[in-house]
Amino acid sequence: FAVFDGHGEAGHVVAEVCIDILPKLFLRASFEAAPGLSSGGGVAGGSLADDGKSASSPWVQGARRAFQDTQNFMEALSSALIIERAAQGQPNNEPGRVIVDAQASGTTATVVLVMPGGRLLTAHVGDSRAVLGVRPRGDTASRWRVMDLTRDHKPDLVDERARIERCGAQVLNVGTTTVTSRVFTAQQAWPAINMSRSLGDLHAHTQGLTHEPEVTLFDSLWNPEAEEAVLILGSDGVWDVLPPAKAVELAGQMSPVDPAVAVASLAFQQWSKRSAQQNYSDDITVIAKFL
């Protein structure tokens, strides 16, 4: 499962291209790390004994390679466009051609691989979050145990700020009512970005942003025989207005409404209440899956 949230003038195009290629690269890397996953029946070679925490772990290396290859593709497409514009003045808009300019546009990427035995592998850049809710199977009166599977990659995080400042950029707080941290360099000619990791955003990557994902292999988060779990992936348009516990509670209600639709609808309602512009909201994308 994966969620992408584009930003910038061409963010929707960058996100769509990443949707097409990153999950395939990620799955290929995962199958190489644990070949038995592809058969659907157990894991060959004991690969799942890897705790996934070491930088040399095949899980970590495979996920990083998938994100690196995706970023390389963004760079290649953008470079080709720059060269074409320099030679011809404008790109060739022939039918069916995808034109990608990722210099000042990019996307978040949050990918979750569900594995046997209550295990999850997450890899993400940006602020699209993954959340898990767990409760006893069949006990609808019990409260969900809710946990964040990812952290939002924001420039004011201590480790993220340190990397950005090592590259010579600053982290500035912008806004009055709602304060956001943005990455800035004096006299820059592109918008200051409010996250510290992404795909695309070639200009911002010279300021310390990185495409390297944060990868975690979670071991036995729930007992599939005794517990049910609901996995929710959402863009920041969800989490800016809904606490994770509320989203899980709503998704877990045995309603005829699709749980993802229920969460997205409530998020949109919350945006409408807080926005000065009627019916304005940030982009909202939700995946809700019972495990």
N, C-alpha and C positions, 0 to 999 in steps of 0.2 A: 504494500500500500504506500502511496506517495502523494504529497501535496506540494504544489508550487505556487508561489505568489509573486507575480512580476511587478516591477516598479520602473519608473522612467518612461520616456516617450515610446520606446519600443519594447517595454517590459513584457507585454502580452506575447510578442513574437519570441523573445528569449525563453519565456516560460513554456510556450508550446513546443519549441525545439527540444528543450530539456525533457519535457514529458515524453517525447518520442524516443530519446536515446538513453537517458540516465537509468531508468528502471531496467532496461535490457542489459546494460553494462554491469549494473549492480547485481542482477541475478546471475550473470555469467561468473562474476567474481566470487559470489557466494557458493555456487556449485563447484568452483575450483577449490575453494577452501574446505568444503565438505561434500564430496561427490555423491554421497548417498541421499542428499536432499532432493536430487532430481528424480529419484525413483519413487518418492512419496512414502517409503517404508523404512524408517530408521536412517541411521547415518553411518556410512562406511568409514572404517579406519579410526574411529574414536575421535573424529575431528571436533565434535562438540564438547570434548573435555577441555578444550582451550577456553580460558576464562575471558578472552577478548580484551583484557585490560592492557596487555603489553603492546608497545608500539610495533613489535615484530610479529604480532599475531597475524595469521593469514586473513582473519576477518577484518582487522583494521587495515592491513595493507590492501586487501581486495577492494574495500569500500573507498579508500583513498585513491586507488587507481581509477575506479569508475568516475569519481568526481574530477580527478585530474584530466582524464580523457575527454570528459564533457567540457571542461573549461578550455582545453586545447582546441576543441571543435569551435567553441565560441570565438576564440582568438583568430582561428583560421578564416572563418566566415567574415568576421569584421575586417580583417586585413585585406581580404579579397575585395571587399566593398570599397575600402579606402583607396586601393590601387585603381579600381575601376572608375571611381569618381575623379581621381586625379587625371586619368587618361581621357575620359569621355565627358566629364562634367556632370553626368548623372548615371545611375545604374541602369542596366538593361532590365526592363520590367516585363519580360516575356512571361506568358501565362504559365502558371504552375511553379514559378521560381520563388523561393523563400528568401527574402532580403533581410539580413540580420545585421544590425548595428548595435553591438553590445558595449560601446565605449562608455556611454553614460546611462545604460539601462541594464537591468539584471533581474534575478529572481532568487527567492528563497528555495530551498529544497529539503524536504523532510521525508525520509524513506524508512519504512519499518518492515522487516521480514519476520513473519511468524513461523516458529520452528517447533518441532515436537517437544513435549514435556514442559509446557508453560514457559518456553524461552522466547525472547524477542531480541532481534538485532536492530539497532537504530543507527542511522547516520544522517546528519543534518548540517545545514548552514543556514543562518538567518533566524527569523523569529516566527516561523510556522511551527507550532508546538504539537507534540504527541503526548496524550494522556491515557492512562489506563485506570479502569475501575474494576474492583473485584468484590464479590460477595458470595455467601454460601449458595450453592445451586438449589433452586426451587424455593428459596426463602426470600420472598419479595418484601417481607417486613424488615429485613436486616438492612442496615445502612451500607452504602458502598465504601470500600476502602480505596481512596483515590490517590494516585501518584503521578507526578510529572515524569515523563520519560526523556524529555529534552529540556535544555535551558535556552532562553532567548539570547541570541548573540548580539548584544548591544555594546556600543563603544565605551560605555562607562564601567563595564566589568573590569576588574583589576588586571587580569591577564590580557584581555583584549586591548585595553588602553595602552598597556606597556608595549605591545607589539606595534600599535599604531604610532606611538610617540618615537619608537626606535627608527621608524621610517621618516621622521621629520614632520609628521602631521600633528594637528591638535584635536582634542575632543572638547567641543563647546556645548554648553547647555543653551538651548534656544526655546523661546516661547514664554508666555506669562501664565495663562490659565493652565495649559498643558505643556509641561517642559519635556523636551526630548533632547537626547545627546546625539550630536552629529559630528562627522569627521570633516575637518577643514584644513586647507592649506592656503596661505595668503595668495591672493590673486588667482585662485583657481577659477576656471571657466565653466565648470559643471556644477550641478546641484550637490549640496552637502548631504551625504547619505546618513541614515539613522540606524544602520546596522554595521556589524564588524566582520561578517562573513557572508558570502553570496557567490552565485555563479554569474558570469558576465561582469558588468561594472569594471571594465578594463582600466578606466582612469582611476577609479577609487582603489584598485588593487595596487597602484603605485604609492598609495598612502598608508598601506598596512592592512587593508582588507585581505582576506584570504579565502580561497575556495576549498581549503582543506576541511573536511567534515569532522565533527566530533562523533566518534563511533563508540557505541557501548553494546556489549553482549550481556543481557539480563538473564540470570539463571533462576528458573523455577519461581516466577513471579506469582503464579497461582497453580493450584492443583486441578487440572481439567476434569478429574473424576468427581471431586467434591465441591468445586467452585465454578462459577461462571464469571466471565470477564468481558468487558466492553472496551474496545480500543477506539479512541477518537483522535483524528488528525485534523487540525484546523489552521487556517491562516490567522494572522494577528487581528483581522476583523472580527473574529470570534472572541479571542482571549482578552482583547482590550475592553470588552463590555460584559463578558461572562466569566465568573470564577470556574475553574475546572470541576469543582464538586457539583455546581449547578448544571453544567453541561452533561456530566455523567448521570446525574439524577434524572434529567429530562430524557436522555437517550435510553435509560433503563426502564422507563415506564412502559408497560405493555399496552401501547397505544397502536391503533391501526395506521397512524401516521409514521412514515419512514423516520427512524431516529435522526438521521442526518438532516432531513428536512425540518424536523422539530427544532433542532439546535440552531440551524441557520435562520429559521423564522424568528426565534426569540432574539437572536443576536441583532437581526435587522430592526426589530421593534425597539431594542435598547438604543441602537444608534439613532433612531428617529426621535426618541425622547431627549437625547442629549445634544442633538444637532440643531443649530440655528436655522439650517436649511431643511425644509420639510423633505422627508424620504431620502436624506443623504446617509450613506454609510461607507465605511471602508470596504474593500473587496472581502467577500465572505466565501470561503470554501471549506466544506466539511466532509469528512469520511467517518462513518460510525459503523463498526463491525463487531458483532458478538462472537466471542471465541470459545 
